[in-house]
Amino acid sequence: MKQQPAGRDFRPLSIPAVEAVSRQLAKLPGIGPRMAQRLTYALLKREKKEIEQLIHALHSLANDVLRCAVCGNYAQTDPCPVCKGEGRNTKILCVVEQPQDVQAIERTGHYNGLYHILGAALSPIDGVGPEEIGVTKLLQRLNDPIEEVILATNPTMEGDATALYLQEVIKPLHIKVTRIARGLPSGSDLEYADEVTLALAFSSRAEM
Amino acid sequence: MILTSFLVRNFRNIQEANLALSRGIHLFSGANAQGKTALVEAILFLATSTSHRTRREEELIRWGEEVAFLRGVIQHGEESESIECGLEKRKKIIKIDKRTLPRVGDLYGHLRTVLFAPEDLQIIAGSPQERRRFLDMAIAQIDSAYIPLLQQFRRALNQRNRILKRLQLTKNAEGMRELGIWDHTFLDYSTQVTRRRCEMTQVLAPLVRSFYESLAEEGPFSMKYSGGDEADEFIIRERLQNRLERIRQSEIERGASLLGPHRDDLQFILADKNVSVFASQGQRRTTALALRLAEAKLSFEKTGARPLLLIDDVIYEMDNTRRGRFWEQVDQSGPLIVTATSREQLGPGLQLTSIFQVHNGEIHSS
């Protein structure tokens, strides 16, 4: 076994600027202290110009991005391009939990209507009720000539409860309310599906 | 399904024991507090990675040691596999054929056991929670989707209780509407749980009845699940919904869900009387035995393999007649491990394959 030379201090040198960046990065989801340090050193290796570009991008993120007052999505204009109705079908409204859900639906290229972002799903144990998901704001939007509301909350217990709640409050307005379907993912194998999904796919099977 | 060899290291008071077993009846004989129950507990731990005697698993590690270790070889027909279990203070590693299991839950089914123990009396005489747990464990053995369903149900219950707590403080129309939503979710999951418990009760009832009446020569004996008699989701849901509407006011006053699978009970009825409340100690013990015999029979029917029966410390409580009837009902063609203070305690006529002496944590074949 190799012997450590005696009398030497093996604690790493403290570099305050490096530690400061690491601490900030470690606050992000999915990044632990080790990963944060790795990212910081990766940044240090870059050219100064590149770091400045990152600073500029972050600065713009903090100052130029805002919430659209109509749908609640992130945008750089208020109202956002979708809510301005540019090239969109303004008679259909799709309700989702999070802004990321909008990105997912947009990627499909199969939906051309408007969006509404709740920001959360009903969950009494987390203190989220109708007020916290902005139901009043959603109902105000339905004063516009909307023909269909698509409820695209997550297929979880809370997402389903939210959909059920919204369906109840929208019903008296005589607007068509639909819920996105659930079942097996395309291109997957039956044998890998979990029991709950497979059971649901069976109970909601369709005639051919 | 036969446990052909079993190695125990540093488990309870057993320092090391290496046993060769086979089909047939194996007696572990010894005075009290020598390690008989510890051995049974070790086999159960290998099968389920839980103990029936403690939730603090570090208690299972032999005093002064760091790691307890169990290894069993299980023969399924022509094939065999090994289960290994290493237990440290805050860590448990289970391996099947030397491969670590990602989830402890995946252990179920590799070694099926049915334990008869004095603690079973709690199923009969204890709180309804003990009886619900018995039913839930019986269902989980044959339905892998049941435990996740039960967890979902508990979450729905918590959500609904939170709304009821809020309404208890301030009652308003908005809160009542929210309650309606969580009623719906709660009903969905309650119905699914109730249907499964109902089905299990229906499957077990005739088995338990026949075992009870044979053991005690008295009856009629029956079993009833208070959540409903019919395993029909439509009927279960309607019934619970109607009952919920009737007690709405008291649920709001108490700020909690007062009806549902978390309150239901499994009732044992002997000649129109509830065994949990009115029966004698002897009748309760017989009910517990009948339940375990039924569980073993069901396990055999569902899987086609006889489970390993572990009969610990229940024989000495019986008089000669009861003991004779008990052995008549036990399926002796499967593997069976029984503990007693002596050979004589088991009664006459039993074909023993082997006898082990248990003394001060040491186990020797004799």
Interface residues (C-beta under 8 A of the other chain):
Chain A: L122 S123 P124 I125 G129 P130 M157 E158 D160 A161 L164 Y165 E168 V169 E195 V196 A199
Chain B: S144 A145 P148 Q152 R155 A156 N158 Q159 R160 R162 I163 R166 E174 R177 E178 G180 I181 W182 H184 T185
